[in-house]
């Protein structure tokens, strides 16, 4: 276990306040061209509470709050938008389902399956948004529906890939290191670099704690790339304890010792950001938030940062990727107001402004944004645009159902990795994970 949970120069609060240089938002001002429409008179004088995860690109959060406030003012609705640290979001949603007091919630991938009995059907609204955008991206179609219905409107998912130090990769002999769009690595090649840079005091970093973004975002793709999965396509047998995955985990244990900052077993979604920005690590799986924070506060470091696609294993390249959704709880006392707000917010003017402001940090949920000029403003962001091509959700190759959601919520796959690097025994750790999955899936 780690001796220290957090290290570095930026606190989480300081980090999430960090805006992105070049975002083009000197001030948010009045929202341009806003169209409020004719909301039902019945919602006037009501209240609306929105609950979502805190933003790592702070101007996006500021814009959302401003949009919500202006819609509320125009429609006589008191709107409250609350933002929680990512690990705290699911418990708060569960509490809202039990006790009420929340209207709209931001669901992480697979939570729409987990809470399906508590969510309002928004099929009509979701399909209208998809049609306006030229159709949903494949990863959205694979993860957004529950039993053929949309129980929320999909708004994409935060990007993630490998952020790395250009200079150190060049020094280690990585071809085309100055342009991450041209770098294509296997896990073996990736970990060979890690071993070299750790010898120079600049290890790789990876979060393996109980947090909703980076730990599962790394562990699930690594598992899939070595031919393992939680369950087979028909959901009848666990496919986790496979010889090729045991061998892949053995390699990861060796790489962890020789190439990583080993305190990462207790890191959450912000620890690796701080470690990278304080120049303690040279590469990590993360969203573009590290790069944006560096552009604002450490421009010289930003010049030395690029991104590459997640490495590939013997079974190929994968990303854990499902869509987040804005859903309405059935116990909301203002379902009509919640529907009207979401219908308005997902119009092109509001959603497009929100999406573009984050300059690719949120992956495109609909096809039309793949070719949006936002992607070509900065070549260092282009690798993220390709991420949806490799995206599958928890439970793959089966559906991301409530059992897969529960396994994800229990951090079974993530804990298998943490146990492996702590014990040094990949076989026993994977056997433990397989047993936990059997209990969860009931097979």
DRENKE-411770 format. One record per residue: y negated, x, z of N, C-alpha, C in turn. Coordinates in steps of 0.1 Angstrom, whole numbers, plus 5000, padded with zeros to 4 digits. Each point is the difference from the previous one (the first is absolute). Example, Ala and Ser with C-alpha at 12.3 -4.5 7.8 and 13.67 -1.06 7.14 Angstrom:
# DRENKE-411770
505751325078498849915000498850095000498949964993498950095000498949925008
# end
This chain:
# DRENKE-411770
501250085000498849925000498750095000499049944996498750084999499450025014499450125001499350035012498749925001499449984988498749934999500149904989499549885002500149894990498950024990498950045004498950014990499450145001499550044988499450134999498949994990499050095000499150004989498649975005499049994991498649995003499549854999500849914994499549874998500849905008499349925008500749895007500349894990500949915003500349894991498749924997499349975011498849924998499050074991499950145002499150074991500550004986501350004998500650014987499749874992500349895006499949874993498649974997499150065007498649984997499550084988500950104996499650094989500049934987498949994993499949944987500450104990500149964987500350094990498850034992499850144998498950044992500249964986499049964994500149954986500549864998500149935011500549864998498949914993498850055000499049924993499549885009500050025013499549895009499050065009498950034996498950055009499849905010499949874996499949895009500849894993500549915008500849894994499049894995498949985007499049914996500549864998499349924992500549864997501150014990501049925001501150014991499549954986500350084990499449964987500849884994499349914994500749894992500949925008499949995013500949925008500049854996501349954999500149864997500849935011499449915007500749945011500749874997499749944989500749874997499649895009500749894998499749885009501249985009499950065012501049985010500049865006501149955004500149875006499049985012499349895001499149985011500750005013501349975000500849995012500150135008499850114993500150135007498750055007498949934997498750045006500149985015499550105007500050005014501350055007501050054991501350055005499950155002501150055006500150145002501250064993499950124996501150074993500250145005501250035004500350145005500950074990499650124996500850084991500550125007501250044999500650115007500750094990499550135000500650104991500050135006500750104993500050145004498750074997499650095009498850084998500150084987498950024994499950074987499850155002500750084992499850155000498950034991499649914991498850024992498949905005499250055010499249915008499149914992499450054989499149914992500749874995501350014998500849884996500049905011500250045012500049915011498649945002499050084999498649955001499749894990500450034987499849904990500849875002501250015005500849885003499349915011499550075010499349935011498749934994499350074991498849954995500349884991501150014992500449894991500349885008500850025011500549895008498849935007499050085005498849955006499249914991499850054988499249934990500649874996501450004998500749884996499849905012500250055012499949915012498649945001499050084998498649955000499849894990500550034988499849904989500749875002501150015007500849885002500049945014499250055009499949955013501250025009500750124997501250035008499750135007500450005013499850125008501350094998499850114993501150094996500050125009501250035005500250125008501150084994499750134996500950094994500350115010501350015005500450105009500950104994499950125004500750114993500750085011501450024999500850075010500650124995500250105008500850124997501449954994500550064990501249954993501149975009500450095010501249975008499849875009498749965002499749895009499949874992500150004987499849884992501149905001501350054999501149915000500149935014499950075011500149925013498949905001498850034995498949905001500349884991500650024988500449894992501049915006501050075006501149935007499449915012499150065007499349925011499349894994499350014988499349894994500949894996501250044995500949894996500549925012500150075012500549935012498949925007498850065000498949945009498949944992499950034987498949954992498850095001498849954995498850075001499750094988500950004990499850094988500349914988499250024990500149914988500650084988499450114996500550084989500450145006501250044995500550135004500450094988499850135002500450094989501550045004500949974991501450045002500350124992500750095007500550124993501349964992500450084991501249974992501249955009500649904996501249945006499749915012498850005006499749915011499949864995499849984987500049864994501449945001501050095000501449955002500349985015499550095008500249995014499449885006498849964996499349895006499949884991501049984990499949904990499849865005500649975012500049865005498649975006499150105001498749985007498950014990500350014987498950034990499849884991498849984996499649894991500350044985500649914993500350034985498750014993499850114993498850034992500450034985501149944996500550034986498949974990499349895000499149974990498850105000499550045012498950095000500450144996501250055003500550134997500250014985500649904994500350004986498749994991499049945006498750004993499450145000500150075011499550135000500850094991501349995000500850084991499749984985499849874996499749974987498650064995499049995009498750064997500150154998500950075007500250144999501050054990500449914991501050044990501450025004500349945012501350005006500150115011501049975009500150095011500850134996499750115007500850124998501449975005501050084995501449985003500350005015499450105007500350015014499549885008498949934995499649885006501049894998500549994988500949894997501350025008500450135002501250035008499949975015498849995005499850005014499249885005499249944992499049905004500649865003501049964993500549875001501149995010500149885006501049975010500749874995501350014996500749884995499349944988499350084992499349954988498649955003499650015012498649955003499250125005498749984998499050105005499549955014500350075010499649965014498850085004499250034990498850085002499550054986498850054999499550054988500050155000500750074990500250145001498750084996499750105008498850084996500350154999501350034998500450144997500450075012500050134999500550095012499250134999499850065012499350125000500850114993499450094993500750104993500550115009501050084995500550115008500750094991499950135003500750104992499850135008500350114993499850135007498650064998499350015010498750075000500350155003499450094991500450145003498750094997500150125006499050114998500350074987499149994990500150064987500250155001499150075008500150145001501350065005500549935011501350055005501249974991499949894993501149984990500050104989498850034995499850114990500550135005499750035012500450135006501650005001500649895002501549995001500650004986499250004990500650014986500349874994499449895005500349864994499249994987500749984989499449994987499149875000498850024994499049894998499549945013500050095011499649955013498649945000499250054991498649955000499949864995501149944994500049874995501249925004499949925010501249935006500649914990499349964989500649914990501150074992500050135001500950084992501150065009500049975013501050065009501149895002501350044998501149905002501150085007500249965013500950085008501249925005501150075002501249955007499850035015500849935008499850025015500450155003500950064993500450145003498850094996499349974989498950084997498849985009499849885004499049975010500250075013501250005005500350065013500050154999500350064988499950144999498550055001499149924995498650035002499649995015500649895007499749985014500450135008501150054997500550125008499150124998499550024988499150114997498649985007499549884999498649985006500150005016501149965005500150005015500150155005500650084992500050155003498650065000499149934993498650045001499149935010500749915008499349935011499449874995500449954988499449884995501249904996500749955010501249924997499749874993501049934995499849864996500049925012499549874999500049915011500649874996500749935009500649874997500149925013499449884999500149905012501449945000500750015011501349935002500049915013498849965004499949915012500149864996499749915010500149864997498649954995499850014987498849954994500449954986499149904996500549924989499850064986499250114998499750054987500850124996499550125005500650124995501550035004500449975012501450035003501049924991499949874999501049934991499750034985498750034997499650044986500750124996500350095009500750134997501549985001500549945010501450005003500849914991499549884997500849914991500250074986498950054994500250064987500950135000500050075011500950125001501449955001500249895007501449945001500549964987499249924993500449954987500250114990499250105000500150114991501350085001500649995012501450065002501149905000499749884993501149914997500449905011499350015011500349905011499149895000500449895007499249885001500449925012499249915004500449925012501249924997500049934989501149914998500249994984501249964996500249984985499349884995500049984987499249904993500449865005501349985003500449865004499949995015499550105007499849995015501250005008501150044995501349995008500550125006499450124997500450125006498950105001500050075012499050115002500350124992499050054993500250124991499150115004499950025013499250105006500750135003501250005005500750125003500850054988499350064991500650064988500050155001501050064994500150155001498850074994499549954989498850064994498849995008499949895008498849995009500250095012501250015005500250105011499650144996500450034988499650134994498550014999499449904995498550004998499350015014500649935010499450015014500250145005501150064997500250145005498950094994499749984987499050084994498649975007499849875003498749975006499950065014501150005008499950075013499650154999500650064990499750144998498650024995499549914991498650014996499149975011500349915009499249965011499750125009501150075003499950125008499250114994500350024987499450124993498749974993499649874998498949984992499049905005500349925011499149905005499450035014498949935003499550005013501049915008500850055009501049925007499549905010498750005003499549905009499949864993500350004987499949884993500949885004501050035008500949895005499249895008498950035005499249905007498749974993499850044988498849974993500049864995498849945000499849874994499250024987499449894994499450004987498750085000499550045011498750085000500250145004501150045007500250135005500050104988500749974989500150094989498750014993499249905000498650014995499250105007500049995013499250095008500550154999501450014999500550144999499650064986500049924990499650054987498550034999499249915005498650025000499550125009500850035010499750115008500650134995500749994988500650114993501150075008500849915007501150055007501349994992500049904990501149994991499550004986500950034991499650024986500549894990500849915005500549894991500649905009499849874996500549895008500149874991500949915003500149874994499049915006499049964992498949925005499349934989499249905003499149944991498950094996499149964991498950084996498950015010500249945012499050005010499650145005501050095000499750145003499050064991500249984987499150054990498649945001499949875002498749935001499350055013500750025011499350055012499550144997500850084993499650144998498850004990499949914990498950004991498749975008500149925010498849975008499650115010501050055008499750095011500450144997500850034991500550144997500150024985498950004993500050014985500850124995499950125007500750114995501549985001500549945011501449975001500449904989499249904997500349904990500350064987499250114996500250074988501450064999500650025011501350075001501149905002499849874998501049905003500349934986501349984998500549924989501249925005500549914991501149925003501150014990501349995004501149994991500949885004500849964990500949895003501150055010500549915008501050035009501250074993500650105006501150074993501249914997500850054991501249924996501350075005501049925003501350055004501149984990501250025004501149994990500149864994499649905007500049864995498749954994499050094999498849974994498850005009498949944995498749995008499849865004499649985013499749875005498850005009499349885000499049985010500449875008499850005013500149885007498749924997500149894993498849934996500249854999499449935008499949864999498549965002499749884997498649965001499749955014498750025004499549935011499549874995499949905009499549874996499149955011499049924996499249925009500749865001500549975012500749885002499349915011500349874999499549915010501149955009499750005013501049955010500049855000501249955001500249855000499349945013499950085010499449945013498450025000499550044988498550014999499449865002498950005006499249885002499049984988500050094991499149994989500650054987501249944996500750034988499149984988499349895000499149974988499050114998499350045011499050114999500650134996501250035005500750134997500350004985500549894995500349994985498850024992498949935004498850014992499450155000500150065012499550145000500850094991501349995001500950094992499949974986499849884996499849964985498850074995498950005009498850064996500150165000500650055010500150155001500850064989501049934995500950064990499449974986498849954998499349994988499650144996499950034987499850134995498850075006498949935002498850065005500250065014500649925009500250055013501150105001501249974995501150095001499850134992499449984988499850124992499050105007499049955006499050085007500750075011500849935008500850065011501050104996500749974989501050104995499450134994498949984992499450124994499350095010499549945011499350075010500950115006501349975001500950095006500650114990499549994988500350104990501550034999500949915000501450024998500850025012499349995012500850015012500949885002499649884995500949884999500650004986501350004999500749994987499749874993500050004987499749874993501149905002499749885004501049895001500249934987499050004991500149934987499850104989500649974989500150104989498650054995499049915000498850044993499350125007500350025013499350125007500750134997501150004993500650134996499150084991499349934991499150064990498650005005499749975012498649995005499450145000498750014996499450135000499950075014500349925010500050065014501050125000501149994994501050105000499650134994499250004990499750124992498750075005499449945010498850075006500350145005501250015006500450125007501550034997500350104992501350044996501050025012499450035012500950025012500549875005499649894995500549875004501049954991500150054988500949954990501549995003500550105008501449995004500449875007499049945008500349885007500249884991499350004988500149894991501449984995500850115000501449994995501049965010499550005013501049975011500749874998499449894996500749874999501250014991500150094990501150014991501350035008499950065011501250055008500249925012499349885002500049935012501249905002500750015011500949905004499849975015500449895005499749965013501250025010499749985013501150015010501149904996501350045003501149924996500550034986499350084992500450034986501450065001500949964991499849924988500149855002500249965012500049865003498649955002499849885004498649945001499450055014498750005000499350045013499949885009501249965005500149885008499750035015500249895008499750025014500850105007501250034996500950105006499450144997499650024987499450134997498750025007499249895002498850005007500250045015501149955005500350035014500450145002500850054991500450145000498850094999499149974992498750074998499250005013499949885006499249985012500650085012501350025000500750085010500050154998499450044988499950144996501450075000501049934996501450064999500050124991499549994988500150114991499150115005498849985004499250105005500650075012500549935009500650065012501350084997500649974989501250084995499550144997498850014993499550134996499550075013499349935009499650075012501150055009501149925001501250045007500650124994500050004987500750114992499350145003498650004999499350125002500050055014500149905009500050045015501450055004501149944995501350035004500650114991499650014988500650104990501349954995500449875002501349954996499849884991500050034986499749894991501149895000501250045001501149914999500049905012499850045012500049915011498749915000498950064995498849925000500149894989500650034989500149904989501149905004501050045007501049905006499349915009499150055009499349915009499149904992499350054990499249914992500849894993501250044995500949914993500449895010500350035012500549915010498849905003498850055002498949925002499749904989500250054987499849914989501149894999501250045004501149905000499749885010499450045011499749905010498849914995499150074994498849924995500349914988500850054991500449924988501249915003500750025011501149915003501250024991500350124995501150024991500950105006
# end
